[in-house]
């Protein structure tokens, strides 16, 4: 599953003002991994834009998980390359010094705090209900973790031209093997009485 967090970065009717840290309640992350792209819609040019991901540690309390300083951003739609670690349940948020990001007076809501939450620890925010703002992050589906299994049976053909390996598992598994042929070794002869 591709990583997604936040709301679609579209042109909206209202404006989120500068000077606050806003955290979008829309679309919390469902997959751990890395957010590699962030996009937004700014109504006017932004200065000092910081974007990041937040862990919810209480009903309205948040701790910064990862963040990046994007600096000055032009008005309209923009997309940015980032590398932000994200966990299940993280929310995306932003803080900027001047300018405005597009917002709607409908949606899941925004948490806000009158300061920079980059970084913050156990910071209490206020909930602004029925709001959405145009900030979105996404990334590729993470690779499945490597798992190791015990080989329960194997059979080697003469001269190592092939091998049969059997693994018992309850999960759908792709097995990748690398077989290296070694020259046959002569066993040392043991002689008694010497």
KACORCOR-V392619 format. One record per backbone hydrogen bond with DSSP energy under -0.5 kcal/mol. NH is the residue of the N-H (numbers start at 1). CO is the residue of the C=O. If there is no record, write none. Layout:
nh=NH co=CO
nh=NH co=CO
This chain:
nh=3 co=139
nh=5 co=137
nh=6 co=26
nh=6 co=27
nh=7 co=135
nh=10 co=8
nh=12 co=10
nh=14 co=103
nh=16 co=101
nh=17 co=15
nh=19 co=96
nh=20 co=17
nh=21 co=113
nh=22 co=20
nh=22 co=94
nh=23 co=111
nh=24 co=92
nh=25 co=109
nh=29 co=90
nh=33 co=86
nh=35 co=84
nh=36 co=34
nh=36 co=138
nh=37 co=138
nh=38 co=80
nh=39 co=136
nh=40 co=78
nh=41 co=134
nh=42 co=76
nh=43 co=100
nh=44 co=100
nh=46 co=73
nh=47 co=98
nh=49 co=71
nh=50 co=95
nh=51 co=68
nh=52 co=93
nh=53 co=66
nh=54 co=91
nh=55 co=63
nh=57 co=55
nh=57 co=61
nh=58 co=61
nh=62 co=123
nh=63 co=55
nh=64 co=120
nh=65 co=53
nh=66 co=53
nh=68 co=51
nh=70 co=49
nh=70 co=68
nh=71 co=49
nh=73 co=46
nh=76 co=42
nh=78 co=40
nh=80 co=38
nh=82 co=36
nh=84 co=35
nh=85 co=83
nh=86 co=33
nh=89 co=29
nh=90 co=87
nh=91 co=54
nh=93 co=52
nh=94 co=22
nh=95 co=50
nh=96 co=20
nh=97 co=47
nh=98 co=47
nh=100 co=44
nh=101 co=16
nh=102 co=41
nh=103 co=14
nh=104 co=132
nh=109 co=131
nh=110 co=128
nh=111 co=23
nh=112 co=126
nh=113 co=21
nh=115 co=113
nh=117 co=115
nh=119 co=117
nh=123 co=62
nh=125 co=60
nh=126 co=112
nh=128 co=110
nh=128 co=126
nh=129 co=127
nh=132 co=104
nh=134 co=102
nh=135 co=133
nh=136 co=39
nh=137 co=5
nh=138 co=37
nh=139 co=3
nh=152 co=150
nh=152 co=166
nh=153 co=166
nh=155 co=164
nh=157 co=162
nh=160 co=157
nh=161 co=158
nh=164 co=155
nh=165 co=163
nh=166 co=153
nh=169 co=167
nh=175 co=173
nh=176 co=174
nh=177 co=175
nh=180 co=178
nh=181 co=179
nh=194 co=191
